[in-house]
Amino acid sequence: MLTGFFLHLKSFRLPVSTREYLTLLEALEKRVVSLSLDDFHALARLALVKDEQHFDRFDVAFASYFRGIEAVFDVRGGIPEEWLRREFERHLSEEDKRRVEALGGLDKLMQTFRERLAEQRSRHQGGSKWIGTGGTSPFGAYGYHPEGIRVGQDGGGARRAVKVWDERSFRDLDGDVEINTRNLKIALRRLRRFAREGVPEELDLDGTIDGTARNAGLLDIRLQPERRNRVKVLLFLDVGGSMDPHVRRCEELFSAARSEFRHLEHFYFHNCIYDHVWRSNARRRAERFPVLELLRTYGPDWRAIVVGDAAMSPYELSEAGGSVEYANDEPGLAWLARVFEHFRRVIWLNPEPPRGWDYTRSTQMILRVLGPRMFPLTPNGLAEGIEVLRK
C-alpha cells in the first residue's frame, strides 16, 4: 500500500525520493508514531517533503489517496472512557433548537438566575427550567440555549453563553515555539526600521577605509553606534474560550514577534479589552494593568496589534456589566474606542476566516469602531496588516 502511496505522490509532481521513502518505512518499523491516520500524515510529510512550499500539494495528494480510510493499520484501542462518561450530554435536533427562545435580555437573564439559585435544592438533569446538565435551561452545563449562563462545564459547547459562573484558568502563550513556516517572520520583518543609536562601539569598515585613504595610508579607525530596530510593538492577545482552537497559530505569531522586535510588550485579555489587562494568566487576578495607565505609559508612536476572534456576546460590547466574567463599569466598545483612538497605528488580527465575519454580530460591532483594519491571521493577512502599520 505504501509503495502505491509513494507512486501517487510522484504523480502529483512532488519531489520525493527513494531515500526519503526508506526513511518513512524505517520510522514506521520503529513505531515512531501511533496508529492513527493523523499521526501518519504528520510523519509522512516530515519524512517525504523537504520544502514547505509543497505542503499544500502533499495534503491534497494524501487526502485523495487515503479517502475513506480510518487508519493506516488496525486500531486496537478501545473507546476512551471520557466519551462514555459524557453520555448524559443531550444532543438536540435543529428543530429542538429552533423551539428554544431567549429569556429577553441580560438583565432579565441575571434576575432569573438569582431566583432559580435561591429556589433550587437538588441536582437536576435534562430539563428546561432548573440549573442542571444536558437540557434546554438557560442555566447549567452540557446543554443548549441561545443565551444562557454556563455553570460547571470544562469548556465551551455551543458557545452561546453570555455569562460564565466559574473561575477559569488560562495558559500563557509559549514564546519559544518553533515556527513551522517562515512566512510570519518575513511579514513581520517588513515592519522593522533600523537606526544607529547609542555609544559608538562598532567598527565602521567603510568609514575606516575611507578615512585611511584620505590620511595618506595612516590607519584611521572609525566607530559607529550599533544598528537597532526602533519600531515598538504592543501586542494584545485574546486567550481562553473560543480562542482555544487557535492557540497554535497565536503561539507562532507571538514567537515570531519576539524574535523580530527589540521593543515588544504583550498583554492578555479575554473576549474584549475592558478596564484592565494582564501579563501572566497564572496571576491575572493578582497583577492587573489598568488600561488607562497603559495608555499613559505607551505613547501613540507604538504600533498596536490586537489578536482575537472578535466572537462574543453583543452584551459584552454594548452593556455595562456585560462581561462574561465580571461586572465591567463601561461597555467593551468604550474601552476599545479608547485604545483605537490612542494608537495612531493599530490593526486587529482575526484567526477566524473572513467569510464568517459578516455573520458574527460582535465582529460587525467592532469593525464599526475599528474601521477596515481587521485582517485574517494568515501570512497574507498579516502582510496586509503590516502595510497598514508602516504608513
C-alpha positions as CSV (number, residue, x, y, z in Angstrom):
1,M,0.0,0.0,0.0
2,L,2.8,2.4,0.8
3,T,4.5,1.8,-2.5
4,G,1.3,2.8,-4.2
5,F,1.2,5.9,-2.0
6,F,4.8,6.8,-2.9
7,L,4.0,6.5,-6.6
8,H,0.8,8.5,-6.1
9,L,2.9,11.4,-4.7
10,K,5.1,11.2,-7.7
11,S,2.1,11.5,-9.9
12,F,1.3,14.8,-8.2
13,R,4.8,16.0,-9.2
14,L,6.1,16.0,-5.7
15,P,9.9,15.8,-5.5
16,V,10.0,12.7,-3.2
17,S,13.0,10.3,-3.4
18,T,13.6,6.6,-2.7
19,R,15.9,7.6,0.3
20,E,13.1,9.6,1.9
21,Y,10.6,6.7,1.3
22,L,13.0,4.3,3.1
23,T,13.3,6.8,5.9
24,L,9.5,6.7,6.3
25,L,9.4,2.9,6.3
26,E,12.2,2.8,9.0
27,A,10.2,5.2,11.2
28,L,7.1,3.1,10.9
29,E,9.1,0.0,11.7
30,K,10.3,1.6,14.9
31,R,6.8,2.8,15.8
32,V,7.7,6.5,16.0
33,V,4.1,7.4,15.8
34,S,0.8,5.8,16.9
35,L,-1.6,4.0,14.5
36,S,-3.8,7.0,13.7
37,L,-4.1,8.4,10.2
38,D,-3.4,11.9,11.5
39,D,-0.1,10.8,13.1
40,F,0.9,9.0,9.9
41,H,0.1,12.1,7.9
42,A,2.4,14.2,10.1
43,L,5.2,11.6,9.9
44,A,4.9,11.1,6.1
45,R,5.0,14.9,5.5
46,L,8.0,15.3,7.7
47,A,9.9,12.4,6.0
48,L,8.9,13.0,2.4
49,V,8.5,16.7,1.9
50,K,11.6,18.8,2.3
51,D,10.2,22.2,1.2
52,E,7.3,23.9,2.9
53,Q,6.0,25.2,-0.4
54,H,5.0,21.7,-1.3
55,F,2.9,21.1,1.9
56,D,-0.4,22.0,0.3
57,R,0.2,19.8,-2.7
58,F,1.2,16.9,-0.4
59,D,-2.0,17.4,1.7
60,V,-4.2,17.2,-1.5
61,A,-2.4,14.1,-2.6
62,F,-2.6,12.5,0.8
63,A,-6.4,13.2,1.1
64,S,-7.1,11.8,-2.4
65,Y,-5.2,8.6,-1.7
66,F,-6.4,7.8,1.8
67,R,-10.0,9.0,1.3
68,G,-12.4,6.9,3.5
69,I,-9.7,5.1,5.4
70,E,-9.9,5.4,9.2
71,A,-6.3,4.4,10.0
72,V,-3.2,3.1,8.2
73,F,-3.2,-0.1,10.3
74,D,-5.8,-1.9,12.5
75,V,-6.5,0.2,15.6
76,R,-6.9,-1.9,18.7
77,G,-7.6,0.9,21.1
78,G,-10.9,1.0,22.9
79,I,-13.4,3.8,23.2
80,P,-12.0,6.5,25.6
81,E,-13.6,6.4,29.0
82,E,-14.2,10.2,28.7
83,W,-16.6,9.6,25.8
84,L,-18.7,7.2,27.9
85,R,-18.8,9.5,30.9
86,R,-20.4,12.2,28.8
87,E,-23.4,10.1,27.8
88,F,-25.6,12.4,29.7
89,E,-24.9,15.3,27.4
90,R,-28.1,15.8,25.4
91,H,-27.8,16.3,21.6
92,L,-30.7,18.4,20.4
93,S,-32.0,18.4,16.8
94,E,-32.2,21.6,14.8
95,E,-36.0,21.6,15.3
96,D,-35.4,21.4,19.1
97,K,-33.0,24.3,19.0
98,R,-35.4,26.4,17.0
99,R,-38.1,25.9,19.7
100,V,-35.7,27.3,22.4
101,E,-36.1,31.0,22.9
102,A,-34.0,33.5,24.9
103,L,-35.4,34.9,28.2
104,G,-35.4,38.5,27.0
105,G,-32.1,40.4,27.6
106,L,-29.2,40.3,30.0
107,D,-30.9,42.0,33.0
108,K,-33.8,39.5,32.9
109,L,-31.4,36.6,32.5
110,M,-29.4,37.6,35.6
111,Q,-32.6,38.2,37.6
112,T,-34.0,34.8,36.7
113,F,-30.6,33.1,37.5
114,R,-30.6,34.6,41.0
115,E,-34.2,33.4,41.6
116,R,-33.5,29.9,40.4
117,L,-30.3,29.7,42.5
118,A,-32.3,30.7,45.6
119,E,-35.2,28.2,44.9
120,Q,-33.3,25.1,43.8
121,R,-32.4,22.5,46.4
122,S,-31.1,19.4,44.4
123,R,-29.3,18.3,41.3
124,H,-31.3,18.4,38.0
125,Q,-30.7,16.9,34.6
126,G,-32.3,17.2,31.2
127,G,-34.9,19.9,32.0
128,S,-35.8,23.3,30.7
129,K,-36.0,25.3,34.0
130,W,-33.6,24.4,36.8
131,I,-29.8,24.8,36.9
132,G,-28.6,21.4,35.7
133,T,-27.0,19.5,32.9
134,G,-27.9,18.3,29.4
135,G,-31.1,20.3,29.0
136,T,-32.5,23.5,27.5
137,S,-32.5,25.6,30.6
138,P,-30.6,28.9,30.3
139,F,-28.5,27.9,33.4
140,G,-26.2,24.9,33.7
141,A,-23.8,22.8,31.6
142,Y,-23.6,20.5,28.6
143,G,-27.0,21.6,27.1
144,Y,-28.2,24.2,24.6
145,H,-29.7,27.6,24.9
146,P,-29.1,30.6,22.7
147,E,-28.5,33.0,25.7
148,G,-27.5,31.4,28.9
149,I,-25.2,31.3,31.9
150,R,-22.7,28.4,31.9
151,V,-22.1,26.8,35.3
152,G,-19.6,24.0,35.9
153,Q,-18.6,23.0,32.4
154,D,-15.0,22.3,31.5
155,G,-15.0,24.1,28.1
156,G,-17.4,25.7,25.7
157,G,-20.1,23.7,23.9
158,A,-22.4,25.7,21.6
159,R,-20.5,29.0,22.6
160,R,-23.8,30.8,23.3
161,A,-23.3,31.6,27.0
162,V,-23.4,35.3,27.9
163,K,-22.0,34.7,31.4
164,V,-19.7,32.0,32.8
165,W,-20.3,31.3,36.5
166,D,-16.9,29.6,37.1
167,E,-13.3,30.5,37.9
168,R,-11.4,29.7,34.7
169,S,-7.7,29.3,34.2
170,F,-5.9,30.4,31.0
171,R,-2.4,29.4,29.8
172,D,0.3,31.9,28.7
173,L,1.3,31.6,25.1
174,D,4.6,29.9,24.5
175,G,7.1,32.4,23.1
176,D,9.7,29.7,22.3
177,V,7.6,27.7,19.8
178,E,9.5,26.8,16.7
179,I,7.9,28.4,13.7
180,N,6.7,25.8,11.2
181,T,6.6,28.5,8.5
182,R,8.9,31.4,7.8
183,N,6.1,33.5,6.2
184,L,5.1,35.0,9.6
185,K,8.6,36.2,10.3
186,I,9.0,37.5,6.7
187,A,5.8,39.5,7.0
188,L,6.8,41.0,10.4
189,R,10.2,41.8,9.2
190,R,8.8,44.4,6.8
191,L,7.8,46.5,9.8
192,R,11.3,46.8,11.2
193,R,13.1,50.2,10.8
194,F,16.7,50.3,11.8
195,A,18.7,53.3,13.0
196,R,22.1,53.6,14.5
197,E,21.9,54.8,18.1
198,G,23.9,54.5,21.4
199,V,27.6,54.6,22.1
200,P,29.9,54.3,19.0
201,E,31.5,50.9,19.7
202,E,31.0,49.0,16.4
203,L,33.7,49.1,13.7
204,D,32.7,51.2,10.7
205,L,34.6,49.3,8.0
206,D,33.7,51.6,5.1
207,G,34.4,54.7,7.1
208,T,37.8,53.3,8.3
209,I,38.8,52.5,4.7
210,D,37.8,56.0,3.5
211,G,39.5,57.7,6.4
212,T,42.7,55.8,6.0
213,A,42.8,56.6,2.3
214,R,42.3,60.3,3.0
215,N,45.0,60.1,5.7
216,A,47.8,59.1,3.2
217,G,47.7,55.4,4.3
218,L,47.9,56.1,8.0
219,L,45.3,53.9,9.8
220,D,42.2,55.9,10.8
221,I,39.8,53.7,12.7
222,R,36.2,54.9,12.7
223,L,33.5,53.6,15.0
224,Q,29.7,53.8,14.8
225,P,26.7,53.1,17.1
226,E,25.0,49.7,16.9
227,R,22.2,49.4,14.3
228,R,19.0,48.7,16.2
229,N,15.4,48.2,15.4
230,R,13.5,51.3,16.5
231,V,9.9,50.0,15.9
232,K,7.9,49.5,19.1
233,V,5.1,46.9,19.1
234,L,2.3,46.4,21.7
235,L,0.6,43.0,21.4
236,F,-2.9,42.4,22.9
237,L,-3.7,38.6,22.9
238,D,-7.2,37.2,23.5
239,V,-7.0,33.9,25.4
240,G,-9.4,31.2,26.6
241,G,-12.9,30.2,25.4
242,S,-13.4,30.4,21.7
243,M,-9.7,31.2,21.2
244,D,-8.6,27.7,22.4
245,P,-8.7,26.1,18.9
246,H,-6.3,28.9,17.6
247,V,-3.7,28.6,20.3
248,R,-1.1,27.1,18.0
249,R,-1.3,29.9,15.4
250,C,-1.2,32.6,18.1
251,E,1.9,31.0,19.7
252,E,3.6,31.0,16.3
253,L,2.8,34.7,15.8
254,F,3.9,35.5,19.4
255,S,7.2,33.6,19.0
256,A,7.9,35.3,15.6
257,A,7.2,38.8,17.0
258,R,9.5,38.1,20.0
259,S,12.3,37.2,17.6
260,E,11.8,40.1,15.2
261,F,11.2,43.2,17.6
262,R,13.6,44.5,20.2
263,H,10.8,46.6,21.7
264,L,7.9,44.3,22.2
265,E,5.3,44.4,25.1
266,H,2.4,42.0,25.4
267,F,-0.8,41.8,27.4
268,Y,-3.6,39.3,27.6
269,F,-7.4,39.8,27.7
270,H,-10.5,37.6,27.4
271,N,-13.0,38.3,24.6
272,C,-12.8,42.1,24.9
273,I,-10.4,44.7,26.3
274,Y,-12.0,46.3,29.4
275,D,-10.6,48.5,32.2
276,H,-7.6,46.1,32.8
277,V,-5.4,43.6,31.0
278,W,-2.7,41.2,32.4
279,R,0.7,39.9,31.5
280,S,0.5,36.4,33.1
281,N,-2.5,34.3,33.0
282,A,-1.4,32.5,36.2
283,R,-1.5,35.8,38.1
284,R,-4.3,37.6,36.2
285,R,-6.3,38.1,39.4
286,A,-3.4,39.5,41.4
287,E,-1.4,41.5,38.8
288,R,-3.7,43.6,36.6
289,F,-2.6,46.5,34.5
290,P,-5.2,49.3,34.2
291,V,-5.8,50.2,30.6
292,L,-5.8,54.0,31.3
293,E,-2.3,53.6,32.9
294,L,-1.2,51.6,30.0
295,L,-2.3,54.3,27.5
296,R,-0.3,56.9,29.6
297,T,2.8,54.6,29.6
298,Y,2.9,53.7,25.9
299,G,2.7,56.6,23.5
300,P,0.9,56.9,20.2
301,D,4.1,56.0,18.4
302,W,3.8,52.4,19.5
303,R,2.2,50.0,16.9
304,A,-0.7,48.1,18.5
305,I,-1.7,44.6,17.3
306,V,-4.9,43.1,18.7
307,V,-5.2,39.3,18.2
308,G,-8.7,37.8,18.8
309,D,-11.6,36.2,17.1
310,A,-14.0,39.1,18.0
311,A,-16.7,36.5,18.7
312,M,-18.6,37.1,21.9
313,S,-22.0,38.1,23.2
314,P,-23.1,41.5,22.0
315,Y,-23.8,42.4,25.6
316,E,-20.0,42.4,26.3
317,L,-19.6,45.2,23.8
318,S,-22.8,47.2,24.3
319,E,-23.7,46.9,28.0
320,A,-22.1,47.9,31.3
321,G,-21.8,44.6,33.3
322,G,-22.0,42.6,30.1
323,S,-18.6,41.0,30.5
324,V,-18.8,37.2,30.6
325,E,-16.6,37.1,33.7
326,Y,-17.1,40.2,35.8
327,A,-19.1,43.4,36.3
328,N,-17.5,45.9,34.0
329,D,-18.4,49.6,34.7
330,E,-18.4,50.6,31.0
331,P,-19.3,48.7,27.8
332,G,-16.5,47.0,25.9
333,L,-16.8,49.2,22.9
334,A,-16.0,52.3,25.0
335,W,-12.7,50.7,26.0
336,L,-11.9,49.5,22.5
337,A,-12.5,53.0,21.2
338,R,-10.0,54.5,23.7
339,V,-7.4,52.0,22.6
340,F,-8.0,52.6,18.8
341,E,-8.0,56.4,19.2
342,H,-4.8,56.5,21.3
343,F,-2.6,54.5,19.0
344,R,-2.1,56.1,15.6
345,R,-1.3,52.7,14.0
346,V,-3.4,49.7,15.2
347,I,-4.7,46.6,13.5
348,W,-6.8,43.5,14.5
349,L,-5.7,40.0,13.5
350,N,-8.6,37.5,13.5
351,P,-7.9,33.8,13.3
352,E,-11.4,33.1,12.1
353,P,-12.0,33.0,8.2
354,P,-13.2,36.4,6.8
355,R,-16.2,34.7,5.2
356,G,-17.8,34.4,8.7
357,W,-17.2,38.0,9.9
358,D,-20.4,39.3,8.3
359,Y,-22.5,36.7,10.2
360,T,-21.0,37.5,13.7
361,R,-22.7,40.4,15.3
362,S,-19.9,41.2,17.7
363,T,-17.4,41.3,14.9
364,Q,-19.5,43.8,12.9
365,M,-19.8,46.0,16.0
366,I,-16.0,46.1,16.4
367,L,-15.5,46.8,12.7
368,R,-17.7,49.9,13.0
369,V,-15.4,51.3,15.6
370,L,-12.1,49.9,14.2
371,G,-12.7,50.6,10.5
372,P,-11.2,48.5,7.7
373,R,-8.2,47.4,9.8
374,M,-9.2,43.8,10.7
375,F,-7.2,41.1,8.8
376,P,-7.2,37.3,8.9
377,L,-4.4,35.6,10.9
378,T,-2.7,34.2,7.8
379,P,0.6,35.1,6.2
380,N,-1.1,37.1,3.5
381,G,-3.5,38.8,6.0
382,L,-0.5,39.6,8.3
383,A,1.4,41.1,5.3
384,E,-1.6,43.4,4.6
385,G,-1.8,44.4,8.2
386,I,1.9,45.2,8.3
387,E,1.5,47.6,5.4
388,V,-1.2,49.5,7.4
389,L,1.2,49.7,10.4
390,R,4.0,51.0,8.2
391,K,2.0,54.1,7.0
